[in-house]
Amino acid sequence: MRKSAFEGNILRLLRNEIQYELQRFTPTQPVAEFDIFTIDDRPGEQWIILKGKFKDEGIKVEVTMFDGAIPASKSGGGGSTADEVQLHITLIVNITKGEGGEVLEFMCSAWPDSIEINRLFIRHGDKMSAQPYAGPEFKELDDELQDSLYEFLEARGINDELAAFLHEYMKNKDKTEFIRWMGTVKTFIEKQVE
């Protein structure tokens, strides 16, 4: 009796939370394309994959859901509240030329309105050695080289517009996955009660 009342309470709380979230947020159907990219949204996973082509190059972008935040900077002074943050998304950009060749891999941060390159690797095919030479921190490179690498990515659709799009996309995915997760937990507990 006690176990069933406990599970009934959990179910009631889950139903209320799902209803509350659905009243505050109506999930939208994710789009399948953006600019040159097709989007592979994997329900139940924390990543999406974008694939595109630029001339003879293949481009694959693996994108996390929000994985960090920093306080938002405000102009005009005054402190920021806990709600005023810039959310962070990690991007892994792979650019290939031909089959099985080398892969140019960029580790990037997507902020609400910009892309920031953090690291640059070169890999041989789908293999990455256990301890690849990662090169210097991106910010340690010559300014002109940094600018050229940003232009290189921008020409391939990895730009500020993509960052803004991904933030909107991931806000929807974050809420959708949360509601799906609560529904899955609710279904599991309902099976246990029966």
N, C-alpha and C positions, 0 to 999 in steps of 0.2 A: 504494500500500500504506500509506504513511504517513498520507495523508488519511483513508483508511477506518478505520485504527486510532484516529485522533483522533476521528472521528465516532462510532465504537463506544464510546469512553470517555465521550463526552458522553451518549450514549443510556443507558449503564449508570448514570451519575450521575443523570440525569433519572428513570429508573425507580426507583432507590433513594430519591430524594427524594419522589417521588409516593407510593411505598409507605409511607415514614416518615410523611408528612403524613396519609395515610388511616388509619394506625394510631393516630395521636394525635388525630385529629379526624374525626368522621363528619358530613359535611354534612347539614343538614336541609332539607327542602323549604320554600322561603320561603312565608310566609303571603301571601294576596292581599288581606287587609283588616285594618285596625286602627281601632277606634273608628268614626268617621264616614268614614274614608278608605279608598279602594281603592288598592292598591299596584301600580305598574308597575315591576317589576324587569327591567332589561334586561341579560341575560347578556352578559358581555364588556365592559360599560361600567362606569364609576366612579360613576354617578349612579343614583338611583331617583327616581320621581315619585309623590307621593301626591296624590290628587284627592278633594275632598269638597264638600259643600254645607252652608251654614248660612243658614237662612231664604232670602232671595233672593240670597245671595252665592255665588259660586264660589270655591273655595279650591284653590290648586295649590301644593304644596310640593316643591321640588327639593332633593334631599339628596345630599351627597357621601359617598363612603366616608371613612374616617378621613383627615384632612388636616393633623393637627398633634397636639401633645401638650405638656403642662406637667407639671412634677414634682408628684406628689400631696402634698398637705399632710398631715402626720401630727400628731396631737395627742400630747402627752406627750414632746415633744422627740425628739432623735435625728435623724440624717440619713436621707434616703431613698436607696434604691438606684436604679440605672438602670431596674429593672423596675417601679418604683412610679411610674407616670405616669397622668395623666388624659388620655384620648384626646379629640380634638376633631372634631366634625362640623359642616360649614357647611350651613345651611338658607337657602333663598331662598323666602320665603312671599309669594305673590301672592294678593290678595283683590280680586275684581271684583264690580261690581254692574251687571247688564244686559249687553247685547252691545256690544262695541267701546268701552265707556266707559273711565273712568279706572281705573287699577290702583294699589292701595296695596301697596307692596312693602317687606317687612321683610327685612333681612339679619340672620341670627341665628346664634348658636353653640349647639350642643347638647353639653352636658357630660354625664357619665354619669347625673346625676340632676337636671339643670335646663336651662332654656332661657334664653339671654341675648340680648337685642336689642342689636345693634350700630349699625344704621342704619335709617332710614326714608325711603323715596322715594315720590313720586307720579309715575306715568307715564300717558301718554295712549295708551290701547289697547295694542297690541303694540309700539309704537315708544318708544324712549328716545332723547332727544336726545343728541348727542355729548358735551355737557358739561352734564348736568342739575344743577340746584342740589340738593345732597344734604342740605341742612339741617345743623344742628350735630351734633356727636357726640351720640349718644343720652344718654350720661351727663351731658351739659351741660344737658339739659332739666330743667324743674322736677320735683321728686320726685313730686309728686301726678300730674303728667301722665305720667311714666314708669310709675307704678303703674297708672294707668288704661289705658295701652297694653298692659301685661302682662295685665290683666284682659280687654281686648278680644281678645287672642290666645287666652287660656285658654278663653274662651267658644266659640272656634272650634276647640278641640281641640289647639292648639299649647301644650303644657304639659309639666310635669315627667314625667308618665307617658309621653308621646310620646318625650321624650329618652331615657328608660330603654329603651323598646321599640326605638328606632332604634339604640342602642348594641349591643343583643343581635342585632338584625337584621344590622347591618353587620359584626359579628364573624363571623357565618356567611358573609356575602357575601365578606368579605375572604379567608377560607380557601378558599371555593368558587372564587373567581376566580383565586387563586394556583394551585390544583390544575389548573383548566382551562387556564390560561396555560402551565404546564409541559407538559401534555398536547399542546397545540397546537405548542409548540416541538419536542417529541419527534416528533410526526407529521411536521413539516416536515423534520427531519433524517433520519428514516427514509426519506422519499421521495427525499432526496438520495443516500442510501447505495445504494438499489436500482438 
